[in-house]
C-alpha cells in the first residue's frame, strides 16, 4: 500500500472527525457561555452548583467519560449513540474550560460600563447583551480558536468507542498492512492539514481583534 | 433661570458601607434650572451622594425624589430622568460614538434607528463633536470622549444632569472644552449637580456651591458668599488649600 493509498484511506474517517467536532461545538458553545455567565452572576448555593457542574466536566478525563457514557449507561437501560456520546462528552469537557474564559472575560470588563448602562436606564439583560457580551466575545475569540483545536484533537479518542474516525481508520489500515511509520505519519499529516488552517485563522482573528477599532464587534452590536 | 419647582429632593439621607457612615443626614433640594457644584476633600461623600440620586448606590435611610419619582422600584424611570457623566467617561469602546448615543434610545426608549440617530446627531452637534460620530471612543481624545459622554446622557432628554468629577481624569488642555460644554448646558437652563474641583467653573456657573466633609453638607451658599466669606472653618481651610 502506497503512502498515498494509506492517506486516502485515513481521510475516509474525516467525515466522522468533522461530525463529532461540529456536534461537539453544539454542546461546547452553549454550555461554555451559559455556565460562564451564570458563574459570573449567581451567588451562594446556586453558584456553587454551577461550579460543581463545571468542575465535573473539567476535572475528569474525557476518555473515561466516554467509556462511562458509552459502556456503563446501557447497564441502566440508557442507550446513546456513539456519536452523541462522543460529541457530548468532548463538547462539555471543552465547554467547561471555555466557561472559565467566559467568566474571566466578564470579570475583566470595566465595571464603569455596566454603571453607564444603568445610568442610561438600560435593563440588566440589555446591558449584558449589548455591552458586555460583544466585548466578551471579542476578548475570547483567540481562546475560542484554541479550544476548537483542542476539540478537533480530542476527537481522536472516539476511535476507542468504535467510531470510524481518522484515527480508527489508521488502526484498521495498520491491521491490513504492517507499516506503522507510514500509517501514523499519514495520520499526523491528516490532522495537521485539518488543524493548521484553523491556527492560521486564529492568528488572523487575534490580529484583527487586537487592532482595537472594534469594527469586528460593532457588527455584532448592530445585529442585536 | 431658577424656578421654584423642586427637581431633586433629598431628605434625611444616611448611608453606610458596613460600619463606615458615608453620608450623614443629607438634606438637599435642587430647583428646576439650578446649577449646584459640590466640592470637598476626597472621601467626603460627594460622589456617593450623586450616585445615590440615580441609585447606582443604595442607601439605608432617608428619601430621594426625582421629579416626584420616589418609588425605589421604578429605577428605570428614575434613571431615564437623570443623566450621568462619569469621571472615566465610561463610553462603550466596542460601539461607535453614534451608537454609544443611540443605544439607550433604541433599547430603552424604543425609538427607530433613524429617529435615534437624528436625536444623537443633534446632540453631538451641541457638544461640537458631530464630525466624529462614526469613530470609536478609542480614537478620540479624553476631552472629546467626555463630550460624547455628555451627549450620550443628553440623548435621553434628562430633567437633570449629574456630573461626577467630569474633568478629573483629563489633561489640563482638555478641561476647558468640557467645562465650556457644561457651561452652555447651564446657560440653557439644565438642572445640574456637578462634583468638581474646578472652582473657576463653580464661581462662573453655580447658583449654589456646597462643601461636604466627612459625609455631611458643611456649607451651602451662593458662589460669591461661598468664596469670599465662608462661614465654616473647615470650608475656609479647604478653600485655602485648593485656591
Interface residues (C-beta under 8 A of the other chain):
Chain A: X110 X112 X113 X115 X116 X117 X118 X119 X120 X121 X122 X123 X126 X130 X131 X134 X135 X138 X212 X213 X214 X217 X218 X220 X221 X222
Chain B: X54 X56 X76 X77 X79 X80 X83 X84 X86 X88 X90 X91 X92 X93 X94 X95 X96 X99 X103 X104 X107 X108 X136 X138 X139 X149 X152 X153 X156
